[in-house]
Amino acid sequence: MPRRSHGEGTVYQRSDGRWVAEVQLPNDHLGRRRRRKRIAKTKKQAEQLRRGLLADIEAGRIDIDDSITVTDWCETWLAGAARLTCKERTVAGYKYALDRWVLPHVGRYQLRHLHVGHIETMQTSLLDASLSASTVRVARRVLSSALSHAVASRHIAHNPVKDSRPPRYPEGQRPMLEPFTEEQTRQLLAVCKDHTDTAVAAFVTIGLMLGMRRGEILGLRLEDIDWAEGCLSINQALNQDYLPTVDGGWMTELGTSTPKTRHSRRELSTPPSVRSVLLRLQATRDAQRQMAGDDWKETGLLFCSKNGKPMWPSSLTKRYQRLLGDAGLPQLSIHALRHTFSTICLLNEIPVEQVQTALGHSSIRTTKDMYANYIPQLATKAISALSEVLDPDTHQRHLEVVKINERKGA
C-alpha cells in the first residue's frame, strides 16, 4: 500500500486491537502542533473516520483549538493581524473596547463554544449598564472583527456576532448630532469675531466654515497655513488616545497621527472669516511665547497651551461651552460644528461631491449615509422641485379634476 502524503492523516492499530484514525491539524495560535484522533473497531471504520476528519477540516468544522478562550484569541488578534492592517492608535482603541466592554462578559468562554446567546447576553448587560446603543454597537463591531479573523484562520467555522442582531437606535434610526440652524450659525460666527478667547473662537470658526474634524483642527501647524495662496493643508491630526498601563489600567495621552484616510489629507481654501481668526490666533500665540520665555516648548502647533504644548481636547470642550453661553446658544456637542457645515451645504444645494471632498470622506456614500438621509428638508425640497416641473399649477389641475368628476356624475 503506497505511503500517504503529509496532511492525509494515518490509520494504525493499537496494542489492544482497536484501530486509530489520526489527522494533523494546523498549528494553534501559539505555533504548537495539534492532532485529532478517532477510535474504531475495524480498519475499514478507521479509514472512514480518517476521511471524515479530513472533510471536516476542509469545511472548517473541527480546525479548532480546544483550549483557546475568547480572551486568548483577541489578544492574539490585537498583537498580530490587527497591527498589520490598522494604525497603532486604532489598535489601542480596539483593545480599550475589548477590555472594557467585551471581554468581561465573554472572554472566559472557549472560542469554539461562543454562540449567539453569549453575544445577546453581552449586549443586554451593556445596555442595562446604561451604555448607549452606539457604544454597544462599537463593542460588537470590534469583537466581530476579531472573530472574522478567527474564521479566516479556520479556528472557528462561523462568526456568531454576524448571527446576532445589534441593538436598535432610538426611534429606529442612527442618531445624528443636532446641528446649529443657519441663524444660530451666523450669530455664533459674529460672536467669534472679537471673542476674548481667540483659540476657541478660531476653532469654532474653522469648524463651521471648513467642516474639519476636531483632531484635524488641533493638529494644524504654522507650516500648514499658506497665507499667499489663501489655503491650509491637513496633514496630521491630534488625538487623545487610551493606552494600557503596566498595572492593567488605562491612561490618556496626546499624540499626532496621519489623517484618518488618504482622502482626509486635503487642502482647503480659507475664506476671509477664517483668515481673520487665524491671524488673531497667531498673534496670541506669539504673545504667549514671549511671556513663557524659557518655559516655552515649541511644537509648531497653531493651537497650543500657554507654554506651547498641545491643547487637550477636554480643556477645549469646556472653553467651547463657555463661548456658547456667551453667545446665548444651546449647548450642542463640539462635533455639531462639522455637522452644521455639512447640513447647511446640503440644504443650500451644494453638490454632495463637493461636500464629500471638503469633509475628507473616503466615499460619497459615507457623506450621504451620515447626512443626506437624516435631513428631512432635503426630501421636502425634492418633492417641491419635482412638483414645479411636473405639476406647475396644482390648484388649477385640481379644480379641473373636480369638474370632470361632476360631469361624470351628472
TIRO-136617 format. One record per residue (C-alpha): residue number from 0; y, x, z. Coordinates in Angstrom, 2 decimals. Each point is the difference from the previous one (the first is absolute). Layout:
N
NUM|Y|X|Z .
...
***
This chain:
410
0|0.00|0.00|0.00 .
1|3.39|1.54|-1.03 .
2|2.36|0.99|2.80 .
3|2.89|-2.41|0.57 .
4|3.54|1.26|-0.58 .
5|2.48|0.30|2.83 .
6|1.40|-3.38|0.97 .
7|-3.08|-2.03|-0.92 .
8|-1.45|0.16|3.50 .
9|-3.56|0.74|1.02 .
10|-3.19|-1.69|1.21 .
11|-2.42|1.70|2.40 .
12|-2.78|-0.89|2.44 .
13|0.26|0.53|3.73 .
14|-2.77|1.28|2.25 .
15|-0.70|-3.55|1.22 .
16|-0.76|-1.14|-3.56 .
17|3.20|-1.96|-0.63 .
18|2.18|0.72|-3.01 .
19|3.71|0.88|0.13 .
20|2.67|-0.68|-2.65 .
21|2.98|2.29|0.53 .
22|3.25|0.32|-1.95 .
23|2.99|2.30|0.38 .
24|3.37|-1.62|0.70 .
25|3.38|1.60|-0.73 .
26|1.36|2.07|2.88 .
27|1.87|-1.87|2.74 .
28|3.77|0.20|0.58 .
29|-0.51|3.27|1.91 .
30|-2.11|1.59|-2.76 .
31|-3.36|-0.40|1.78 .
32|-3.18|-0.75|-1.99 .
33|-1.52|-3.45|0.31 .
34|-3.36|-1.55|-0.94 .
35|-1.42|-3.49|0.02 .
36|-3.72|-0.71|0.61 .
37|-2.29|-2.98|-0.33 .
38|-3.65|-0.28|1.21 .
39|-2.82|-1.63|-1.98 .
40|-3.75|-0.44|0.31 .
41|-0.84|1.13|-3.53 .
42|1.40|2.48|-2.46 .
43|0.71|-2.77|-2.48 .
44|2.11|-1.85|2.57 .
45|1.84|3.21|0.86 .
46|0.82|0.55|-3.67 .
47|1.42|-3.50|-0.17 .
48|2.08|0.66|3.12 .
49|1.27|3.26|-1.49 .
50|1.17|-1.75|-3.17 .
51|1.57|-2.75|2.09 .
52|1.93|2.53|2.10 .
53|1.29|1.71|-3.12 .
54|1.09|-3.36|-1.43 .
55|1.81|-0.84|3.26 .
56|1.79|3.33|-0.08 .
57|1.04|-0.56|-3.60 .
58|1.35|-3.46|0.94 .
59|1.83|1.42|3.01 .
60|-2.02|-2.01|2.51 .
61|-1.37|2.71|2.27 .
62|2.19|3.06|-0.58 .
63|1.36|-0.42|3.51 .
64|0.34|2.38|2.91 .
65|-1.58|-1.91|2.88 .
66|2.05|1.83|2.64 .
67|3.51|-0.07|-1.44 .
68|2.46|-2.41|1.60 .
69|3.13|-1.53|-1.49 .
70|2.07|2.47|2.03 .
71|-2.04|2.92|-1.33 .
72|0.47|-1.11|-3.56 .
73|3.73|-0.69|0.31 .
74|0.55|3.48|1.44 .
75|-1.99|1.51|-2.86 .
76|1.98|-2.00|-2.54 .
77|3.35|1.01|1.52 .
78|-0.94|3.67|0.05 .
79|-1.38|0.00|-3.54 .
80|0.51|-2.58|-2.74 .
81|3.25|-1.44|1.37 .
82|1.66|3.41|0.08 .
83|-0.95|0.62|-3.62 .
84|1.82|-3.07|-1.31 .
85|2.77|-0.73|2.53 .
86|3.02|1.75|1.47 .
87|-0.35|1.48|3.46 .
88|2.33|-2.57|1.55 .
89|-2.00|-2.79|-1.66 .
90|-3.22|1.34|1.52 .
91|1.76|0.17|3.38 .
92|0.98|-3.64|-0.44 .
93|-3.59|-0.91|-0.80 .
94|-1.22|1.78|3.12 .
95|2.60|-1.77|2.10 .
96|-1.09|-3.41|-1.31 .
97|-3.70|0.76|0.49 .
98|0.38|1.42|3.51 .
99|2.34|-2.73|1.22 .
100|-1.29|-3.16|-1.66 .
101|-3.39|0.49|-1.66 .
102|-2.32|2.37|1.85 .
103|0.46|-1.52|3.47 .
104|-1.61|-3.13|-1.44 .
105|-2.61|1.22|-2.53 .
106|-0.25|3.76|0.47 .
107|-3.09|-0.14|2.22 .
108|-2.16|-1.81|-2.56 .
109|-2.38|1.88|-2.25 .
110|1.42|0.15|-3.50 .
111|-3.04|-1.70|-1.52 .
112|0.19|-2.86|2.51 .
113|3.65|-0.87|-0.56 .
114|0.30|-3.50|-1.42 .
115|2.51|-2.73|-0.74 .
116|-0.24|-1.46|3.49 .
117|1.22|3.27|1.51 .
118|2.98|0.06|-2.37 .
119|0.94|-3.60|0.76 .
120|-0.30|0.59|3.76 .
121|2.25|3.05|-0.31 .
122|2.64|-1.98|-1.88 .
123|-0.10|-2.85|2.51 .
124|0.33|2.41|2.92 .
125|3.01|1.68|-1.58 .
126|1.69|-3.34|-0.67 .
127|-0.72|-1.10|3.57 .
128|1.73|3.21|1.14 .
129|3.16|-1.33|-1.69 .
130|-0.18|2.28|-3.03 .
131|1.48|-1.45|-3.17 .
132|-2.08|-0.95|-3.02 .
133|1.65|2.85|-1.88 .
134|-1.14|2.57|2.58 .
135|-3.55|-1.36|0.01 .
136|-0.06|0.22|-3.78 .
137|1.06|3.65|0.24 .
138|-2.85|0.68|2.43 .
139|-2.65|-1.62|-2.21 .
140|1.40|1.70|-3.11 .
141|-0.41|3.46|1.52 .
142|-3.52|-0.82|1.22 .
143|-0.86|-1.37|-3.43 .
144|1.09|3.26|-1.64 .
145|-2.27|2.00|2.30 .
146|-2.94|-2.32|-0.61 .
147|0.52|-0.02|-3.77 .
148|-0.45|3.76|0.07 .
149|-3.19|-0.51|2.01 .
150|-1.26|-2.30|-2.76 .
151|0.94|2.54|-2.68 .
152|-1.82|2.68|2.02 .
153|-3.04|-2.31|0.24 .
154|0.01|-0.10|3.78 .
155|0.21|-3.79|-0.05 .
156|-0.84|-2.53|-2.69 .
157|3.19|-2.10|0.22 .
158|3.37|-0.22|1.74 .
159|-0.01|-2.81|2.59 .
160|3.81|-0.11|0.13 .
161|0.03|-1.26|-3.60 .
162|-2.34|-2.82|1.02 .
163|2.41|-1.17|2.73 .
164|3.27|-1.86|-0.37 .
165|3.28|1.47|1.22 .
166|2.17|-2.01|2.40 .
167|2.37|-2.32|-1.82 .
168|3.72|0.52|0.14 .
169|2.17|-2.65|1.62 .
170|0.53|-2.89|-2.42 .
171|-2.65|1.49|-2.26 .
172|2.12|2.70|-1.66 .
173|0.88|3.61|0.53 .
174|3.15|0.10|2.14 .
175|3.12|1.39|-1.58 .
176|2.84|1.47|1.98 .
177|3.03|-2.27|0.02 .
178|2.77|1.57|-2.10 .
179|3.73|-0.30|0.50 .
180|1.77|-2.55|-2.17 .
181|2.52|1.15|-2.59 .
182|2.86|-1.09|2.24 .
183|-1.47|1.83|3.00 .
184|-0.56|3.09|-2.15 .
185|3.66|0.11|-1.07 .
186|1.04|-0.44|3.63 .
187|-2.30|2.82|1.11 .
188|1.24|2.37|-2.71 .
189|3.59|-0.74|0.99 .
190|-0.72|0.90|3.63 .
191|-1.71|3.25|-1.07 .
192|3.07|1.21|-1.90 .
193|1.87|1.07|3.13 .
194|-2.57|-0.31|2.80 .
195|0.25|2.76|2.59 .
196|-3.73|0.78|-0.15 .
197|0.10|1.70|-3.39 .
198|-3.73|0.82|-0.05 .
199|-1.24|-3.55|0.43 .
200|2.77|-1.33|-2.27 .
201|-1.16|2.39|-2.74 .
202|-3.64|-0.91|0.61 .
203|0.68|-3.74|-0.31 .
204|2.15|0.40|-3.11 .
205|-2.61|2.15|-1.76 .
206|-2.78|-2.40|0.99 .
207|1.86|-3.02|-1.34 .
208|1.38|1.60|-3.16 .
209|-2.94|2.21|-1.06 .
210|-3.04|-1.65|1.62 .
211|-1.36|3.29|1.35 .
212|-2.68|0.14|2.68 .
213|0.99|0.99|3.54 .
214|-1.83|3.33|-0.19 .
215|1.53|0.78|-3.40 .
216|3.53|-0.49|1.33 .
217|-0.59|2.06|3.13 .
218|-1.61|2.71|-2.12 .
219|3.03|0.49|-2.25 .
220|1.29|3.57|-0.10 .
221|3.40|1.34|-0.96 .
222|-1.54|1.51|-3.13 .
223|-1.31|-3.42|-1.08 .
224|3.55|-1.31|-0.57 .
225|1.50|0.75|-3.42 .
226|3.71|-0.77|0.41 .
227|0.87|0.99|-3.56 .
228|-2.56|-2.30|-1.63 .
229|0.40|-2.75|2.59 .
230|-3.66|-0.26|0.95 .
231|-2.52|0.99|2.64 .
232|-3.62|1.14|-0.23 .
233|-2.85|-1.17|2.19 .
234|-2.31|2.96|0.56 .
235|-1.31|-0.48|3.53 .
236|-0.26|-2.48|2.86 .
237|0.40|0.40|3.75 .
238|-2.85|-1.64|1.90 .
239|-0.85|-0.71|3.61 .
240|-3.70|0.83|0.21 .
241|-2.61|-0.66|2.69 .
242|-2.01|3.10|0.81 .
243|-3.02|0.30|2.33 .
244|0.27|2.19|3.09 .
245|-2.69|2.16|1.61 .
246|-0.41|-2.47|2.87 .
247|-0.84|-2.85|-2.35 .
248|3.48|-1.56|0.00 .
249|2.66|-0.25|-2.66 .
250|3.40|1.53|-0.56 .
251|2.76|-0.68|-2.51 .
252|1.45|2.72|-2.18 .
253|2.63|0.12|-2.70 .
254|-0.95|1.60|-3.28 .
255|0.89|-0.05|-3.67 .
256|-2.37|-0.78|-2.82 .
257|0.10|-0.54|-3.72 .
258|0.98|-3.52|-1.14 .
259|-2.56|-2.77|0.34 .
260|-1.08|0.06|-3.66 .
261|0.98|1.95|-3.10 .
262|2.20|-2.95|-0.99 .
263|1.83|0.33|3.32 .
264|1.38|3.38|-1.09 .
265|3.01|-1.33|-1.87 .
266|3.71|0.39|-0.69 .
267|2.47|-2.77|0.81 .
268|3.65|-0.34|-0.94 .
269|2.47|-0.31|2.88 .
270|2.54|-2.81|-0.32 .
271|3.48|0.48|1.54 .
272|-0.96|-1.65|3.32 .
273|-2.92|2.42|0.43 .
274|2.06|3.05|-0.95 .
275|2.66|-1.03|2.51 .
276|-2.39|-0.23|2.96 .
277|-1.73|3.23|-1.04 .
278|3.33|1.86|0.06 .
279|0.76|-1.41|3.44 .
280|-3.46|0.96|1.24 .
281|0.31|3.54|-1.34 .
282|3.39|0.40|1.71 .
283|-1.50|-1.22|3.29 .
284|-2.89|2.42|-0.40 .
285|2.34|2.92|-0.58 .
286|1.98|-0.90|3.12 .
287|-3.18|-0.24|2.09 .
288|-1.15|3.40|-1.26 .
289|3.25|1.62|1.09 .
290|-0.19|-1.62|3.43 .
291|-3.64|1.02|0.51 .
292|0.66|3.65|-0.83 .
293|-3.03|2.16|0.75 .
294|-2.01|-3.07|1.06 .
295|0.05|-1.33|-3.55 .
296|-3.41|-0.01|-1.72 .
297|0.46|-0.04|-3.75 .
298|-2.59|-2.22|-1.70 .
299|1.96|-0.87|-3.13 .
300|-0.43|-3.70|0.80 .
301|2.96|-2.27|-0.65 .
302|-1.00|-2.38|2.79 .
303|-0.40|2.04|3.18 .
304|0.71|0.01|3.72 .
305|2.99|1.67|1.64 .
306|-1.81|3.35|0.02 .
307|-1.28|-0.22|-3.59 .
308|-3.56|-1.04|0.76 .
309|-1.67|-2.89|-1.85 .
310|1.02|-3.48|1.09 .
311|-2.67|-2.06|1.76 .
312|-0.56|-3.39|-1.68 .
313|-0.21|-1.72|3.40 .
314|3.48|1.27|0.89 .
315|1.36|-1.17|-3.33 .
316|-1.48|-3.47|0.51 .
317|1.94|-0.51|3.25 .
318|3.25|1.07|-1.64 .
319|-0.74|-2.29|-2.96 .
320|-0.41|-2.93|2.37 .
321|3.37|0.77|1.59 .
322|1.65|0.04|-3.43 .
323|-1.47|-3.41|-0.80 .
324|1.44|-1.26|3.29 .
325|3.41|1.38|-0.94 .
326|-0.26|-1.79|-3.36 .
327|-1.06|-3.27|1.63 .
328|-3.19|-0.13|-2.07 .
329|-3.58|-0.94|0.96 .
330|-2.24|2.77|1.35 .
331|-2.19|0.43|-3.06 .
332|-2.45|2.90|-0.32 .
333|1.28|3.31|-1.34 .
334|-2.48|-0.43|-2.86 .
335|1.92|-3.16|-0.98 .
336|2.56|2.27|-1.71 .
337|-2.48|0.96|-2.71 .
338|-1.20|-3.60|-0.28 .
339|3.58|-1.19|-0.35 .
340|0.57|2.41|-2.90 .
341|-3.10|-1.33|-1.76 .
342|0.66|-3.70|0.50 .
343|3.66|0.17|-1.04 .
344|-0.98|1.94|-3.13 .
345|-2.65|-2.53|-0.99 .
346|2.17|-3.02|0.81 .
347|2.72|1.42|-2.25 .
348|-2.51|0.35|-2.87 .
349|-0.19|3.79|-0.03 .
350|-3.22|0.80|-1.93 .
351|-2.92|0.56|2.33 .
352|-0.83|3.24|-1.83 .
353|3.36|1.43|1.06 .
354|-0.51|-1.18|3.58 .
355|-3.44|1.65|0.04 .
356|1.47|3.32|-1.14 .
357|2.76|-0.11|2.59 .
358|-2.45|-0.81|2.80 .
359|-2.44|2.70|-1.06 .
360|-3.00|-2.32|-0.21 .
361|-3.05|1.36|-1.78 .
362|-0.47|-3.19|-2.05 .
363|1.97|-3.07|-0.95 .
364|-2.70|-2.13|1.59 .
365|0.89|1.45|3.40 .
366|3.61|-1.10|-0.44 .
367|-1.01|-3.49|-1.09 .
368|-2.54|-0.45|2.78 .
369|2.39|1.20|2.70 .
370|3.12|-1.85|-1.07 .
371|-0.12|-2.28|-3.03 .
372|-2.76|-2.23|1.36 .
373|1.86|-0.64|3.25 .
374|3.47|-0.91|-1.28 .
375|-0.02|-3.78|-0.56 .
376|3.38|0.10|-1.74 .
377|-1.62|1.82|-2.91 .
378|-2.25|-2.98|-0.72 .
379|2.99|-2.34|0.16 .
380|1.89|2.19|-2.45 .
381|-2.95|0.09|-2.37 .
382|-0.38|-3.79|0.00 .
383|3.73|-0.53|-0.49 .
384|0.10|2.47|-2.90 .
385|-2.99|-1.63|-1.71 .
386|1.49|-3.44|0.55 .
387|3.21|1.04|-1.75 .
388|-2.01|1.26|-2.98 .
389|-2.47|-2.87|-0.39 .
390|1.91|-2.86|1.58 .
391|3.74|0.63|-0.34 .
392|0.99|-3.58|0.77 .
393|-2.53|-1.20|2.56 .
394|2.06|-3.00|1.13 .
395|0.48|-1.39|-3.52 .
396|-3.70|0.43|-0.87 .
397|-0.99|-1.84|3.16 .
398|2.20|-2.94|-0.98 .
399|-1.54|-0.08|-3.47 .
400|-3.52|-0.14|1.49 .
401|1.01|-2.94|2.17 .
402|1.32|-1.83|-3.09 .
403|-3.29|0.55|-1.86 .
404|-2.01|-1.29|2.93 .
405|2.22|-3.04|0.28 .
406|-0.44|-0.65|-3.74 .
407|-3.78|0.20|0.35 .
408|0.02|-2.40|2.90 .
409|2.13|-2.55|-1.88 .
***
